[in-house]
Amino acid sequence: MTDFAACRRGHPCQHCKRGEISVSEHPWQRWTDEKRENILNRMAKALVKHVECGWGQAYTKEDYDKHIRNSAARTVANEPIGDEYFTFAVQQCGGRLAEWRAANNRNDRLRFVFDNASEREKEEISMVFFAGLNGKLRNEHGVEQRFDPESGVSYESRKQTCQLLAADRSRS
């Protein structure tokens, strides 16, 4: 979605401007506004029909730095909190997923596929999801209960893996 939103007729994305990506990789760059709107409407209808739940996170880097990263409240938190912007968003969305699963008595196994991440992000994702497990599953409802560190997490290129959702990891 990030690529689709950033690259359109008359307004190519930075990657296209630099010649890093061709129009064959971003065919929507040639679409009319009407075709883009039609596609977006059809996608929205498909989501409404098939998605069980959804939520998102939005915060500025400045707000995160001021209210989370440099907050004194971190010292009394009962769980680890990611330092990286992306990790914190993953943690927050994972928490909402855990709450939804508990409220809906869902305990089916999960598999999480993250886009290729930095080593720091991988360490933090592991920390925020596996902290407190000590080799055992928690007795609580939610993500941690069924999160398998051996087969439940992978890091794969979003360009080579079918995505259900793509987070906007823009650096702005």
C-alpha positions in Angstrom: 0.0 0.0 0.0 2.9 2.3 0.7 4.3 1.9 -2.8 0.8 2.2 -4.3 0.1 5.4 -2.4 3.5 7.0 -3.1 3.6 6.2 -6.9 1.0 7.4 -9.3 0.5 9.0 -12.7 2.4 12.3 -12.8 3.8 11.7 -9.3 6.3 8.8 -9.4 7.8 7.6 -6.2 11.5 8.2 -5.3 12.5 4.7 -6.4 11.0 5.2 -9.8 12.5 8.7 -10.1 16.0 7.2 -9.4 15.4 4.3 -11.9 15.6 1.7 -9.1 12.1 0.4 -10.0 10.6 0.2 -13.4 7.0 0.8 -14.4 6.6 -3.0 -14.8 7.1 -3.3 -11.1 4.8 -0.4 -10.4 2.1 -0.7 -13.1 -0.3 1.4 -11.2 1.9 4.4 -12.0 0.2 4.6 -15.4 -3.4 4.1 -14.1 -5.9 6.9 -14.3 -7.3 8.4 -11.1 -10.6 6.6 -11.8 -8.9 3.2 -12.1 -7.0 3.8 -8.9 -10.2 4.7 -7.0 -12.0 1.7 -8.5 -9.3 -0.7 -7.4 -9.1 0.8 -3.9 -12.9 0.5 -3.6 -12.8 -3.1 -4.6 -10.0 -3.8 -2.2 -11.9 -2.1 0.6 -15.0 -4.2 0.0 -12.9 -7.4 0.0 -11.4 -6.4 3.3 -14.7 -5.6 4.9 -16.0 -9.0 3.7 -13.1 -11.1 4.9 -11.3 -9.4 7.8 -12.3 -10.4 11.3 -10.6 -7.6 13.1 -8.2 -4.7 12.5 -6.4 -1.9 14.2 -3.5 0.3 13.6 -0.9 2.5 15.3 0.1 6.0 14.4 2.5 8.3 16.2 5.2 10.7 15.3 8.8 9.9 16.0 9.0 13.0 18.1 6.0 11.9 20.3 7.5 8.4 20.6 10.9 9.8 21.7 9.3 12.2 24.2 6.5 10.0 25.7 7.8 6.5 25.3 11.6 6.2 24.7 12.6 8.8 27.2 9.7 8.3 29.7 10.3 7.6 33.3 7.3 5.3 33.3 9.5 2.7 31.4 11.3 1.9 34.7 8.0 0.6 36.3 6.5 -1.1 33.2 5.7 -4.8 33.8 7.0 -5.8 30.4 9.8 -4.9 28.1 9.2 -2.0 25.7 10.9 -1.8 22.3 13.3 1.1 21.6 13.0 1.0 17.9 10.0 2.8 16.3 9.0 -0.3 14.3 9.4 -2.7 17.2 7.1 -0.5 19.4 4.4 -0.5 16.7 4.7 -4.3 16.4 4.4 -4.7 20.2 1.3 -2.5 20.3 -0.4 -4.3 17.5 0.6 -7.6 19.0 -1.0 -6.6 22.3 -4.2 -5.6 20.6 -4.2 -9.0 18.8 -3.7 -10.8 22.1 -6.6 -8.9 23.7 -8.9 -9.7 20.7 -7.9 -13.3 20.8 -8.6 -13.6 24.5 -11.9 -11.8 24.2 -13.0 -14.1 21.3 -11.6 -17.4 22.8 -9.2 -17.8 19.9 -6.3 -20.2 20.6 -5.3 -21.3 17.1 -1.6 -21.3 16.3 -0.1 -18.2 14.7 2.7 -17.6 12.4 4.2 -14.1 12.1 6.2 -13.1 9.0 8.0 -9.9 9.3 9.8 -8.0 6.5 13.5 -8.3 6.6 14.5 -6.4 9.7 17.7 -5.1 11.2 19.4 -7.3 13.8 18.4 -4.8 16.4 14.8 -5.0 15.4 14.9 -8.8 15.4 16.4 -8.8 18.9 13.7 -6.4 20.1 10.8 -8.3 18.4 12.1 -11.5 20.1 12.4 -9.6 23.4 8.9 -8.2 23.4 7.2 -11.4 22.3 9.2 -14.0 24.2 10.1 -12.2 27.4 9.0 -14.2 30.5 8.5 -17.5 28.6 11.7 -19.1 29.9 11.2 -22.0 27.6 7.5 -22.5 28.6 4.2 -21.1 27.2 2.4 -18.7 29.5 -0.9 -19.6 31.0 -2.4 -16.4 29.8 -4.7 -16.0 26.8 -3.3 -14.2 23.7 -0.4 -14.2 21.4 2.3 -15.4 23.7 0.3 -18.6 24.6 0.7 -19.9 21.0 3.8 -18.1 19.9 6.4 -20.7 18.8 9.9 -19.2 18.7 11.1 -22.0 16.5 8.5 -22.0 13.7 6.2 -19.1 14.5 8.4 -16.3 13.4 10.3 -15.6 10.2 11.8 -12.7 8.4 11.3 -12.6 4.7 11.5 -10.0 2.0 8.1 -8.3 1.4 9.0 -8.3 -2.3 9.1 -12.2 -2.4 6.4 -13.1 0.2 2.7 -12.7 -0.2 1.6 -10.1 2.3 -1.6 -9.8 4.3 -0.6 -6.4 5.6 2.3 -4.0 5.0 3.3 -1.5 7.7 4.5 1.9 6.5 8.0 2.1 7.9 8.6 5.5 6.4 11.5 7.4 8.0 9.6 10.8 7.9 
